[in-house]
Amino acid sequence: MELIIVEDYKELSRTAAEWAKKLVADNPHAVLIPAMGNTPMGMYEELTAMRKTGALDTTGLRIFQLDGYLGLEPDDKRSLVGWLRRSVLEPWGIDDERTVLLQEDGEDVEAVCRSYDRRIHEAGGVDIAILGLGPNGHLGFNEPPSTAASPTREVPLSAESIRSNAVYWGGEENVPRSSITAGMDILLSARHILLLVSGENKRDILKQTLQGPVTELVPSSLLQTHPNVTIIADQSAWS
């Protein structure tokens, strides 16, 4: 595990983008799972700028959605599919043939999960997983308790996740109560994992992630068992 501490969010975004740029240059056909949320957005903007100047080639990348809220139609602007399209797929020129989504309408969730896992297997596994750190240590929507073997599935959102996502929904009462997420088994099988952490509110959970016991009650602590994890955190997240 490599821990990189940077001065601020801007430097975090630049450093993360350079990290991803190198891996994509080494593997232009990489399978990538990008997290949504505020923290990785600066990184994606940096990568988009690189693409515009020709410094980054995204023509071979394959993108798998990390997670989503259940009960939303595909054209709902609040869906994580829409956010993924606006921040990654469209700016990077990723077409539908190179994209695998987690259907969020809530119909036949089990079939959606099994299809997702099968397509990752057919693609040869995940090369790069870009993750944010949830307030209770969730990765994707793998809420505690989640083991290393937890599969792609439907997950009820915890109270912590509902509170932290309320800002996107105009209040806790509007946040969906159920999610769909790539499993811990998928994330921990990725060849490279990047965890981005920003802000004072992440100090305690970052410490638990890095220095606490490996436990299903803090899913992010399972990253301690992975051979190739890079964590980039800004000073505000690292006391």
LINSULWO-V997862 format. One line per field, one symbol per residue. burial: # if it has 9 or more other ideal C-beta (glycine too) atoms within 8 Angstrom, else .. A space follows every 10 residues. Layout:
# LINSULWO-V997862
burial->???
This chain:
# LINSULWO-V997862
burial->#..#.#.#.. #######.## #.##...#.# ######..## ########.# #....#.#.. ########## .#.#.#..## #####.###. ##.#....## .#.##...#. .###.##.## ..#.###### ########## ####.#...# #####.##.# ######..#. ....##.### ########.# .#######.. .##.###### .#...#.### ####.#..## ####.###.
